[in-house]
């Protein structure tokens, strides 16, 4: 079973140091993980629904940092 630490999310201090290309790749990969978890939830295969909230917040953090740096990531 997955835990939040098993999702391998980057810490905020490391995200701040990323360039635009790497930051965009991180948003895309995290969005894919979120999509997979949402599909598992719809099929009632996901028992740990708290992981969805953690991923949503991580994506929001990534996009906020990108916006503060002036990157255009949507």
FIZA-236829 format. One record per residue (C-alpha): x, y, z; chain; residue in three letters. Coordinates in steps of 0.2 Angstrom, whole numbers, padded with zeros to 4 digits, always signed. Example, Ala and Ser with C-alpha at 12.3 -4.5 7.8 and 13.67 -1.06 7.14 Angstrom:
BEGIN
c1_c2_c3_chaine_residu
+0062_-0022_+0039_A_ALA
+0068_-0005_+0036_A_SER
// end
This chain:
BEGIN
c1_c2_c3_chaine_residu
+0000_+0000_+0000_A_UNK
+0006_+0017_-0004_A_UNK
+0009_+0030_+0009_A_UNK
+0012_+0049_+0007_A_UNK
+0031_+0046_+0008_A_UNK
+0030_+0032_-0005_A_UNK
+0024_+0045_-0018_A_UNK
+0041_+0052_-0018_A_UNK
+0036_+0071_-0018_A_UNK
+0049_+0084_-0019_A_UNK
+0052_+0095_-0004_A_UNK
+0049_+0114_-0006_A_UNK
+0067_+0118_-0004_A_UNK
+0072_+0107_-0018_A_UNK
+0057_+0113_-0029_A_UNK
+0063_+0131_-0027_A_UNK
+0079_+0127_-0035_A_UNK
+0072_+0119_-0051_A_UNK
+0072_+0127_-0068_A_UNK
+0057_+0130_-0079_A_UNK
+0059_+0114_-0089_A_UNK
+0061_+0102_-0074_A_UNK
+0047_+0111_-0065_A_UNK
+0035_+0108_-0079_A_UNK
+0041_+0090_-0080_A_UNK
+0037_+0088_-0061_A_UNK
+0020_+0095_-0063_A_UNK
+0016_+0083_-0078_A_UNK
+0022_+0068_-0068_A_UNK
+0013_+0072_-0053_A_UNK
-0003_+0076_-0062_A_UNK
-0002_+0058_-0070_A_UNK
+0000_+0051_-0053_A_UNK
-0015_+0061_-0047_A_UNK
-0025_+0055_-0062_A_UNK
-0021_+0037_-0059_A_UNK
-0026_+0038_-0041_A_UNK
-0043_+0046_-0045_A_UNK
-0046_+0032_-0057_A_UNK
-0043_+0019_-0044_A_UNK
-0054_+0029_-0032_A_UNK
-0068_+0028_-0045_A_UNK
-0066_+0010_-0047_A_UNK
-0066_+0007_-0028_A_UNK
-0048_+0000_-0029_A_UNK
-0041_+0015_-0018_A_UNK
-0042_+0013_+0000_A_UNK
-0031_+0028_+0005_A_UNK
-0040_+0042_-0002_A_UNK
-0030_+0055_+0008_A_UNK
-0016_+0053_-0005_A_UNK
-0027_+0062_-0018_A_UNK
-0027_+0077_-0007_A_UNK
-0008_+0077_-0004_A_UNK
-0005_+0076_-0023_A_UNK
-0017_+0091_-0026_A_UNK
-0008_+0101_-0013_A_UNK
+0009_+0097_-0020_A_UNK
+0003_+0102_-0038_A_UNK
-0003_+0118_-0031_A_UNK
+0013_+0121_-0023_A_UNK
+0023_+0118_-0039_A_UNK
+0012_+0129_-0049_A_UNK
+0013_+0143_-0036_A_UNK
+0032_+0142_-0036_A_UNK
+0032_+0142_-0055_A_UNK
+0021_+0158_-0055_A_UNK
+0032_+0167_-0042_A_UNK
+0047_+0164_-0053_A_UNK
+0038_+0170_-0069_A_UNK
+0036_+0153_-0077_A_UNK
+0021_+0150_-0088_A_UNK
+0016_+0132_-0082_A_UNK
-0003_+0128_-0084_A_UNK
// end
